């Protein structure tokens, strides 16, 4: 998480804007900085379960199976699904996405240090995207 220094500032803004609470354990994790944001495999499995296999992501057993298949602590995942902390974190993530300018999926963001710029995305000609990136890269 140390690769994303803007997260703590964004979290403060999100808390002010939405009233969401970031737990002490999450704050300590973010400040410590060694957590690797490597959830792509699990996120892909969730998307495939829903979009390809028609499985309900509201079904706790579906999520627990994906957690187990991806080497996650199944009991910790179960706890986060049942105690409300998982929902709270998801709402905070949604608020962060909105604060960064995401209004649809997919949203492309260019991050330069602490500055985040929303890039043109769906339906944008490649030439336009390249021109935007060239101007940001200077």
Beta strands, then each sheet from edge to edge (+ up, - down):
strand 1: 108-112
strand 2: 115-119
sheet 1: 1+ 2-
end
